[in-house]
């Protein structure tokens, strides 16, 4: 059985919502993801393959993903 923490890390990115200012619409248009906002944080949720692509997309805009 897969480790839940590892699975969660491969299916979501959590970052401050302000990081997505100006690119959120493009992000949602280009990728099949769900963005959930809570307490100023945004969780970008998608399949592991999509999350990897989203991570690369964010890095092109200078957004570090831990």
Secondary structure as a PSIPRED ss2 file (coil, helix, strand):
# PSIPRED VFORMAT (PSIPRED V4.0)

   1 X C   1.000  0.000  0.000
   2 X C   1.000  0.000  0.000
   3 X C   1.000  0.000  0.000
   4 X H   0.000  1.000  0.000
   5 X H   0.000  1.000  0.000
   6 X H   0.000  1.000  0.000
   7 X H   0.000  1.000  0.000
   8 X H   0.000  1.000  0.000
   9 X H   0.000  1.000  0.000
  10 X H   0.000  1.000  0.000
  11 X H   0.000  1.000  0.000
  12 X E   0.000  0.000  1.000
  13 X E   0.000  0.000  1.000
  14 X E   0.000  0.000  1.000
  15 X E   0.000  0.000  1.000
  16 X E   0.000  0.000  1.000
  17 X H   0.000  1.000  0.000
  18 X H   0.000  1.000  0.000
  19 X H   0.000  1.000  0.000
  20 X H   0.000  1.000  0.000
  21 X C   1.000  0.000  0.000
  22 X C   1.000  0.000  0.000
  23 X C   1.000  0.000  0.000
  24 X H   0.000  1.000  0.000
  25 X H   0.000  1.000  0.000
  26 X H   0.000  1.000  0.000
  27 X H   0.000  1.000  0.000
  28 X H   0.000  1.000  0.000
  29 X H   0.000  1.000  0.000
  30 X H   0.000  1.000  0.000
  31 X C   1.000  0.000  0.000
  32 X C   1.000  0.000  0.000
  33 X C   1.000  0.000  0.000
  34 X E   0.000  0.000  1.000
  35 X E   0.000  0.000  1.000
  36 X E   0.000  0.000  1.000
  37 X E   0.000  0.000  1.000
  38 X E   0.000  0.000  1.000
  39 X C   1.000  0.000  0.000
  40 X C   1.000  0.000  0.000
  41 X E   0.000  0.000  1.000
  42 X E   0.000  0.000  1.000
  43 X E   0.000  0.000  1.000
  44 X E   0.000  0.000  1.000
  45 X E   0.000  0.000  1.000
  46 X C   1.000  0.000  0.000
  47 X C   1.000  0.000  0.000
  48 X H   0.000  1.000  0.000
  49 X H   0.000  1.000  0.000
  50 X H   0.000  1.000  0.000
  51 X H   0.000  1.000  0.000
  52 X H   0.000  1.000  0.000
  53 X H   0.000  1.000  0.000
  54 X H   0.000  1.000  0.000
  55 X H   0.000  1.000  0.000
  56 X H   0.000  1.000  0.000
  57 X H   0.000  1.000  0.000
  58 X H   0.000  1.000  0.000
  59 X H   0.000  1.000  0.000
  60 X H   0.000  1.000  0.000
  61 X C   1.000  0.000  0.000
  62 X C   1.000  0.000  0.000
  63 X C   1.000  0.000  0.000
  64 X C   1.000  0.000  0.000
  65 X C   1.000  0.000  0.000
  66 X C   1.000  0.000  0.000
